Amino acid sequence: MTPLVWFDANAGYLISQKYRREQSFSKALGLPARIVTNDRYRDWVETYPILKTRDLLIKGCWRDGDVILSASLQEPLKEAA
């Protein structure tokens, strides 16, 4: 079973006083590298092109007591073309 963890957008700053990329953050926590967020981080894409990676940022919501995700966390990441 793969753990599913939700974080606020500034969680990296809260645990290490700096921006944490998904690999660094997930490695520090021992989790697979996926980010569940509705933020597209458009203001960060030029600095961090990895944000263009398909299915890296997974949209999600809470509806009627269930978590709804836009992509499967079991599928491998697909690099941006």
C-alpha positions, 0 to 999 in steps of 0.5 A, a space after each residue: 500500500 502506498 501512503 497518501 500524504 497531503 501538505 500545504 504548499 509551504 510545508 518545505 519551508 516549515 520543516 527545513 526553512 527552504 523550498 523543497 523539491 518533491 524528490 528531496 521532500 519525499 526522500 526526507 519523509 521516505 515517501 514516493 514523489 508525487 504532490 497532491 495540490 490544486 496549485 499549478 505553481 505557474 510562478 515557479 515553473 521557469 525556476 523549477 521546470 520539473 513542475 511541467 512533468 505530467 502527473 507530478 502535481 495531482 489535483 485533488 479534492 474532498 467530496 462527500 467524505 472521500 478523497 478524489 484525485 485526478 490521476 493514479 498515484 500508482 502510475 509512473 511519472 511521465 516527463 514533460 515533452 
